[in-house]
Amino acid sequence: MPTHARSPRRTATVRTLAASALVVSTAGCSLAQGEAADGPAEDVTAEHLVQATEVHEETGMTLLEGPTFAPDGELRFVDVTAPEGEPKVLSLDTDSTELSGVYTDDEGSYTSAQFSPHDDRLYLTDFGGGRIVSVTPDGEDPEVFFSGEVEGERMFPDDLAFDEEGNMYVSDMAGFEEPAWEEKGRVVRVDHETAEAAVLADELPPPNGISFTEDFAGLWVGLYGANRVDHYELNGDGTEVATSHAAIHFDGGTSRIDSIAVDGDGNLYQAIHGEPAMYVYSSLGEHLATVRVPEEDAEGLYSATNVAIEPGTTDAYMTVSGDDGGHIYTFDALAEGVRQSNGG
């Protein structure tokens, strides 16, 4: 099979972290639904909202990721390269632009964040530690939800997506550390009650972005090592890949695809590492729009890693980073935000 979907007979599942990123832009301009489907993709400029971080002296960089709206209405996000003692999960009041630190520890390098529908806790993927950690919305009561090997191999958890019951689907970037980007990547399902891990797909160019389709029937998986988005149709209980195919090819040159979000109409928001922009596609692969930061900001920013669309609105917020620090930009999405566009 082209994406190496696992059959039911096959068993389940560094500290260094290569900077990864992607993403979006627009200022006072909205993306009308279907407007770009019959013509050239629309160019949209995102509006700068706030600078959230500066480059850390200890790590030599800052990298914002995993935006997700909390029950209190504020935007939570992570700083992947924050050193010990600095906030690793931050919170932003998008109205007042007031920032606050929510959680930190002495070991995690967190690359994504999302609230579980099972217990309403915030789940964080610790790429460097091979763990998945959860905290309360206020950053209290940290617990290790998953750690250890999956099918005899260490996991490099990057992004995550929850199904409606709270089971977790994780992109495992194993192989990223190989010079030739060996096809060791996997998609791993973690049961919400037992934390037992099972491999849904393997032998992949290292995957990064992962998101459910708007109806939860399938997954979009972004292969960072191949600049390609695959579509997996799942079986009834989401424990197997029924069919799969290569769906979208990104001709990015030196840039690569990062995280994925999906709005209520099924459009994909594909973040980009190597360019402070986000590419928006229909579920049929039509390139609808490209969201970019303002031209005067672009030189000091190299990555738009992810986006969250506030549930029930079209207010989109993307995380953008580079030598000029970590920033939040905003734009109008094509359709309303849902769980699939609120973290991961």
C-alpha positions as CSV (number, residue, x, y, z in Angstrom):
1,M,0.0,0.0,0.0
2,P,1.4,3.4,-0.9
3,T,1.1,4.7,2.7
4,H,1.9,1.4,4.4
5,A,-1.4,1.1,6.3
6,R,-1.2,-1.5,8.9
7,S,-3.2,-4.7,8.7
8,P,-5.0,-6.0,11.9
9,R,-2.4,-8.8,12.1
10,R,0.5,-6.5,12.7
11,T,1.1,-5.2,16.2
12,A,1.1,-1.7,17.5
13,T,4.0,2.0,18.0
14,V,16.8,13.2,22.0
15,R,16.9,15.7,23.0
16,T,17.8,17.5,19.7
17,L,14.9,18.9,17.8
18,A,15.3,20.3,14.3
19,A,13.3,23.5,14.0
20,S,10.0,22.9,12.3
21,A,7.3,25.3,11.3
22,L,4.7,26.6,8.9
23,V,1.8,28.8,8.1
24,V,-0.6,31.7,7.5
25,S,-1.7,35.4,6.9
26,T,-4.4,38.2,6.5
27,A,-5.2,41.7,7.5
28,G,-8.8,42.9,7.6
29,C,-9.5,40.7,4.6
30,S,-11.5,37.5,4.6
31,L,-11.4,34.4,2.5
32,A,-14.8,34.0,0.9
33,Q,-15.9,30.4,0.6
34,G,-15.3,29.0,-2.8
35,E,-13.9,32.3,-4.1
36,A,-10.6,30.9,-5.3
37,A,-11.9,27.5,-6.4
38,D,-12.5,28.5,-10.0
39,G,-9.5,30.8,-10.4
40,P,-6.0,31.5,-9.0
41,A,-5.5,31.1,-5.3
42,E,-6.2,34.2,-3.3
43,D,-3.2,36.0,-1.6
44,V,-4.1,37.1,1.9
45,T,-2.0,39.1,4.4
46,A,-2.3,38.3,8.0
47,E,-2.5,40.9,10.7
48,H,0.1,41.0,13.5
49,L,-1.5,40.5,16.9
50,V,1.3,40.2,19.4
51,Q,4.9,39.2,20.0
52,A,4.8,36.4,22.5
53,T,8.4,35.4,22.9
54,E,12.0,36.4,22.1
55,V,14.8,34.1,21.0
56,H,16.1,32.3,24.1
57,E,19.8,32.7,24.8
58,E,20.0,29.2,26.2
59,T,18.6,27.5,23.1
60,G,19.4,30.0,20.4
61,M,15.8,30.1,19.1
62,T,12.1,30.2,19.9
63,L,9.5,28.2,18.1
64,L,5.7,28.6,18.8
65,E,3.4,25.7,18.1
66,G,0.1,24.0,19.1
67,P,-2.4,26.9,19.4
68,T,-5.7,25.8,21.0
69,F,-8.6,27.6,22.7
70,A,-9.1,26.7,26.3
71,P,-12.5,26.6,28.1
72,D,-11.8,30.1,29.5
73,G,-11.7,31.4,25.9
74,E,-8.0,32.2,25.9
75,L,-5.5,30.8,23.4
76,R,-3.0,28.3,24.7
77,F,0.1,27.5,22.8
78,V,3.6,26.0,23.4
79,D,7.1,27.3,22.9
80,V,9.0,24.2,21.7
81,T,12.5,25.4,22.6
82,A,11.8,27.2,25.8
83,P,14.5,26.4,28.4
84,E,14.0,25.2,32.0
85,G,12.3,27.9,34.0
86,E,10.7,29.7,31.0
87,P,7.0,29.2,30.2
88,K,6.6,26.1,27.9
89,V,2.8,26.6,27.7
90,L,1.5,30.2,27.3
91,S,-1.9,31.8,27.3
92,L,-3.1,34.8,25.3
93,D,-6.2,36.9,25.8
94,T,-6.9,37.6,22.1
95,D,-9.0,40.7,23.0
96,S,-6.5,42.5,25.3
97,T,-3.4,40.7,24.0
98,E,-2.4,40.0,27.6
99,L,0.1,37.1,27.9
100,S,0.8,34.8,30.8
101,G,2.7,31.6,31.5
102,V,0.7,28.5,32.2
103,Y,3.1,25.6,32.6
104,T,6.8,24.8,32.6
105,D,9.0,21.9,33.7
106,D,12.7,21.0,33.5
107,E,12.6,18.4,30.7
108,G,9.9,18.7,28.1
109,S,10.2,20.0,24.5
110,Y,6.5,20.3,23.6
111,T,5.5,20.4,20.0
112,S,1.7,20.4,20.1
113,A,-1.2,20.9,22.4
114,Q,-4.9,20.0,22.3
115,F,-7.7,19.5,24.8
116,S,-9.2,16.1,25.1
117,P,-13.0,15.6,24.8
118,H,-12.6,12.7,27.2
119,D,-11.4,14.6,30.3
120,D,-11.0,18.3,29.2
121,R,-7.3,18.2,30.1
122,L,-4.6,19.7,27.9
123,Y,-2.4,17.1,26.2
124,L,1.1,18.0,25.2
125,T,3.5,15.9,22.9
126,D,7.0,15.9,24.3
127,F,9.1,15.3,21.2
128,G,12.4,15.2,22.9
129,G,11.2,12.9,25.7
130,G,9.0,10.6,23.7
131,R,6.1,11.2,26.0
132,I,2.6,12.6,26.1
133,V,1.9,14.7,29.1
134,S,-1.4,16.2,30.3
135,V,-2.2,19.1,32.6
136,T,-5.3,20.9,33.7
137,P,-6.4,24.0,31.6
138,D,-4.5,26.1,34.2
139,G,-1.3,24.0,33.9
140,E,-1.7,22.1,37.2
141,D,-1.5,18.4,38.1
142,P,0.9,17.3,35.4
143,E,0.6,13.6,34.5
144,V,2.5,11.4,32.0
145,F,-0.3,9.8,29.9
146,F,2.1,7.8,27.7
147,S,5.8,7.0,27.5
148,G,7.9,4.2,26.4
149,E,8.4,2.2,23.2
150,V,5.7,1.3,20.6
151,E,6.3,-2.0,18.9
152,G,9.9,-2.0,20.2
153,E,10.8,1.4,18.9
154,R,11.0,4.8,20.6
155,M,8.3,7.3,19.5
156,F,9.0,10.9,18.5
157,P,5.5,12.3,19.0
158,D,5.0,15.6,17.1
159,D,1.3,16.4,16.5
160,L,-1.9,14.9,17.7
161,A,-5.6,14.7,17.0
162,F,-8.5,13.4,19.1
163,D,-11.5,11.5,17.8
164,E,-14.9,12.1,19.3
165,E,-14.4,9.6,22.2
166,G,-11.0,11.0,23.1
167,N,-8.7,8.4,21.5
168,M,-5.5,10.0,20.4
169,Y,-3.9,9.8,16.9
170,V,-0.2,10.9,16.9
171,S,2.3,11.6,14.2
172,D,5.6,9.8,15.0
173,M,8.5,11.5,13.3
174,A,10.9,8.6,13.7
175,G,13.5,8.8,11.0
176,F,13.8,12.6,11.1
177,E,17.3,12.3,12.5
178,E,18.6,10.3,9.6
179,P,20.4,12.3,6.9
180,A,18.4,10.7,4.1
181,W,15.1,11.0,5.9
182,E,14.6,7.2,6.2
183,E,11.0,6.0,6.0
184,K,10.7,5.0,9.7
185,G,7.8,7.4,10.5
186,R,4.5,6.1,11.9
187,V,0.9,7.1,12.8
188,V,0.1,5.8,16.2
189,R,-3.3,5.4,17.9
190,V,-3.4,5.7,21.7
191,D,-6.5,4.4,23.5
192,H,-8.0,7.1,25.8
193,E,-8.7,4.7,28.7
194,T,-5.8,2.3,28.7
195,A,-3.1,4.4,27.0
196,E,-2.3,1.3,24.9
197,A,-0.6,2.3,21.6
198,A,-1.2,0.6,18.2
199,V,0.5,1.5,14.9
200,L,-2.0,2.4,12.2
201,A,0.6,3.1,9.5
202,D,4.4,2.7,9.3
203,E,7.4,3.0,6.9
204,L,6.4,6.6,6.3
205,P,8.6,9.6,5.4
206,P,8.6,11.3,8.8
207,P,5.0,12.6,9.3
208,N,4.2,15.9,11.1
209,G,0.7,17.3,10.7
210,I,-2.3,15.2,11.5
211,S,-6.0,16.1,11.6
212,F,-9.3,14.4,11.3
213,T,-11.6,15.3,8.4
214,E,-14.6,17.4,9.3
215,D,-16.8,14.3,9.8
216,F,-14.2,12.2,11.7
217,A,-14.3,9.5,9.0
218,G,-10.7,9.9,8.0
219,L,-7.3,11.5,8.7
220,W,-5.2,13.9,6.8
221,V,-1.5,13.1,7.5
222,G,1.2,15.5,6.4
223,L,4.5,13.8,5.5
224,Y,7.2,16.3,6.4
225,G,9.8,14.1,4.8
226,A,8.0,14.0,1.5
227,N,6.1,17.3,1.2
228,R,2.9,15.3,0.7
229,V,-0.4,15.1,2.5
230,D,-2.0,11.6,2.6
231,H,-5.7,10.7,3.2
232,Y,-6.6,7.7,5.4
233,E,-10.1,6.4,5.4
234,L,-10.6,4.7,8.8
235,N,-12.8,1.7,9.7
236,G,-15.9,2.1,11.9
237,D,-14.1,2.3,15.2
238,G,-11.0,4.1,14.0
239,T,-8.6,1.2,14.8
240,E,-7.5,0.4,11.3
241,V,-6.8,2.2,8.0
242,A,-9.4,0.9,5.5
243,T,-7.9,2.7,2.4
244,S,-5.3,5.3,1.8
245,H,-3.8,7.5,-0.9
246,A,-1.5,10.4,-1.6
247,A,-3.9,13.4,-1.7
248,I,-1.9,16.7,-2.0
249,H,1.6,17.4,-3.2
250,F,3.3,20.6,-2.0
251,D,5.9,22.0,-4.3
252,G,7.8,24.0,-1.7
253,G,11.3,24.0,-2.8
254,T,13.4,24.5,0.3
255,S,10.3,24.8,2.5
256,R,8.4,21.8,4.0
257,I,4.9,21.1,5.2
258,D,4.2,21.2,9.0
259,S,1.0,21.0,11.0
260,I,-2.6,20.7,9.5
261,A,-5.9,22.1,10.7
262,V,-9.4,21.5,9.2
263,D,-12.3,23.9,9.3
264,G,-16.0,23.1,9.5
265,D,-16.3,22.9,5.7
266,G,-13.5,20.5,5.4
267,N,-10.8,22.9,4.1
268,L,-7.2,22.1,5.0
269,Y,-4.9,24.8,6.5
270,Q,-1.4,23.5,5.7
271,A,1.4,25.2,7.7
272,I,4.8,25.6,6.2
273,H,8.3,25.3,7.7
274,G,10.8,27.5,5.8
275,E,8.3,30.2,4.8
276,P,6.1,32.3,7.1
277,A,2.9,31.3,5.3
278,M,0.0,28.9,5.2
279,Y,-1.6,27.2,2.2
280,V,-5.3,26.5,2.2
281,Y,-6.8,23.7,0.2
282,S,-10.2,22.3,-0.3
283,S,-10.9,18.6,0.5
284,L,-10.5,18.0,-3.2
285,G,-7.0,19.4,-3.3
286,E,-7.9,22.8,-4.8
287,H,-5.4,25.5,-3.7
288,L,-7.9,28.2,-2.4
289,A,-5.6,30.7,-0.7
290,T,-2.1,31.5,0.6
291,V,-1.9,33.3,3.9
292,R,1.3,35.3,4.5
293,V,2.7,37.6,7.1
294,P,3.1,41.2,5.9
295,E,6.1,41.7,3.6
296,E,7.9,43.9,6.0
297,D,7.8,41.2,8.7
298,A,8.8,38.2,6.5
299,E,12.6,38.7,6.6
300,G,12.9,37.9,10.3
301,L,10.4,35.0,10.3
302,Y,10.9,31.5,8.8
303,S,8.1,29.4,10.0
304,A,4.3,29.4,10.3
305,T,3.8,26.2,12.3
306,N,0.1,25.9,13.1
307,V,-3.2,27.7,13.3
308,A,-6.3,27.6,15.6
309,I,-9.7,28.8,14.5
310,E,-11.8,29.8,17.4
311,P,-14.7,27.4,17.6
312,G,-17.9,28.8,16.2
313,T,-16.2,31.7,14.6
314,T,-13.9,32.4,11.6
315,D,-11.3,34.1,13.8
316,A,-8.0,32.3,13.0
317,Y,-4.7,32.7,14.9
318,M,-1.4,31.3,13.6
319,T,1.9,30.8,15.4
320,V,4.9,32.3,13.5
321,S,8.5,32.2,14.6
322,G,12.0,33.2,13.5
323,D,15.0,35.3,14.4
324,D,12.6,38.1,15.3
325,G,10.9,36.0,18.0
326,G,7.6,34.2,18.3
327,H,4.5,35.9,17.2
328,I,0.7,35.4,16.8
329,Y,-0.9,36.6,13.6
330,T,-4.6,36.6,12.8
331,F,-6.8,36.3,9.7
332,D,-10.4,35.4,8.7
333,A,-10.8,31.7,7.9
334,L,-12.9,30.3,5.1
335,A,-15.3,28.6,7.5
336,E,-16.0,28.3,11.3
337,G,-13.6,26.6,13.7
338,V,-14.3,23.1,15.0
339,R,-12.3,20.6,17.1
340,Q,-10.2,19.8,14.0
341,S,-9.0,23.4,13.8
342,N,-8.5,23.9,17.6
343,G,-5.2,22.3,18.4
344,G,-2.9,19.5,17.3
